[in-house]
């Protein structure tokens, strides 16, 4: 899924997404082999395939076991004990949410 999304985002540089809570937005660009997330406040988070895959695994686990929590930001941050990066993971989950219907 990572490569499919990265390739799509490369063609559509600057694509805008809503956050999981749908209270804000962020944009994406692709630099080299990474997806770069730019938050509405200007924070930048570089996402590689390993980090993306960890969030995808978490997303798929929640979708199967606790679907009501898939759209809760803290489930991809503070409530996830093994969270690799509680700042960027909720953004990655929002990308997965939006692309899940395509891939």
C-alpha positions as CSV (number, residue, x, y, z in Angstrom):
1,X,0.0,0.0,0.0
2,X,2.8,2.4,0.8
3,X,4.3,2.4,-2.7
4,X,0.9,2.8,-4.3
5,X,0.0,5.8,-2.1
6,X,3.5,7.3,-2.4
7,X,3.3,7.1,-6.2
8,X,-0.1,8.7,-6.2
9,X,1.0,11.5,-3.9
10,X,4.1,12.1,-6.1
11,X,1.9,12.8,-9.1
12,X,-0.4,14.9,-6.9
13,X,2.1,17.0,-4.9
14,X,0.5,19.1,-2.2
15,X,-2.7,17.0,-1.8
16,X,-4.7,18.1,1.2
17,X,-6.2,15.7,3.8
18,X,-8.4,16.1,6.8
19,X,-7.0,14.9,10.1
20,X,-8.6,11.8,11.8
21,X,-10.8,14.1,14.0
22,X,-11.7,16.2,10.9
23,X,-10.9,19.3,12.9
24,X,-7.9,20.4,10.8
25,X,-5.9,19.5,7.7
26,X,-2.5,18.7,6.4
27,X,-0.8,18.5,3.0
28,X,1.6,15.9,1.6
29,X,4.6,15.9,-0.8
30,X,7.0,13.2,-1.8
31,X,10.7,13.8,-1.4
32,X,13.0,11.0,-2.6
33,X,11.5,7.8,-1.2
34,X,9.5,9.4,1.6
35,X,6.1,10.9,2.1
36,X,6.4,14.3,3.8
37,X,3.4,15.5,5.9
38,X,3.1,19.2,6.4
39,X,0.6,20.0,9.2
40,X,-1.7,23.1,9.1
41,X,0.7,24.7,11.6
42,X,3.8,24.1,9.4
43,X,5.2,21.0,11.2
44,X,6.9,18.6,8.9
45,X,7.0,14.8,9.3
46,X,9.0,12.5,7.1
47,X,7.4,9.1,6.6
48,X,9.3,6.1,5.4
49,X,7.9,2.7,4.5
50,X,8.7,1.1,7.8
51,X,6.8,3.7,9.8
52,X,3.9,3.6,7.4
53,X,3.7,-0.2,7.7
54,X,3.6,0.0,11.5
55,X,0.6,2.4,11.4
56,X,-1.1,0.3,8.7
57,X,-0.8,-2.8,10.9
58,X,-2.3,-0.8,13.8
59,X,-5.1,0.5,11.5
60,X,-6.0,-2.9,10.2
61,X,-6.0,-4.4,13.8
62,X,-8.4,-1.7,15.0
63,X,-10.6,-2.0,11.9
64,X,-11.0,-5.7,12.6
65,X,-11.2,-5.7,16.4
66,X,-12.4,-2.2,17.4
67,X,-13.7,-0.4,14.3
68,X,-15.2,2.4,16.4
69,X,-11.7,3.4,17.4
70,X,-10.2,3.7,13.9
71,X,-11.0,7.4,13.7
72,X,-9.7,8.3,17.2
73,X,-6.5,10.2,17.1
74,X,-5.2,8.9,20.4
75,X,-5.4,5.3,19.2
76,X,-2.5,6.2,16.9
77,X,-0.6,8.1,19.6
78,X,-0.9,8.1,23.4
79,X,-3.2,5.0,23.6
80,X,-0.8,2.9,21.5
81,X,1.9,1.6,23.8
82,X,4.2,0.7,20.9
83,X,3.6,3.9,18.9
84,X,6.8,4.7,17.0
85,X,6.0,8.4,16.7
86,X,2.9,9.9,18.4
87,X,3.2,13.1,16.4
88,X,3.2,11.6,12.8
89,X,1.2,8.4,13.3
90,X,-2.3,10.0,13.4
91,X,-1.5,11.8,10.1
92,X,-0.5,8.5,8.5
93,X,-3.7,6.9,9.8
94,X,-5.7,9.6,8.1
95,X,-4.0,8.9,4.8
96,X,-4.7,5.2,5.2
97,X,-8.4,6.0,6.0
98,X,-8.7,8.0,2.8
99,X,-7.0,5.6,0.6
100,X,-8.5,2.4,2.1
101,X,-11.3,2.4,-0.5
102,X,-8.9,2.4,-3.4
103,X,-6.2,-0.2,-2.3
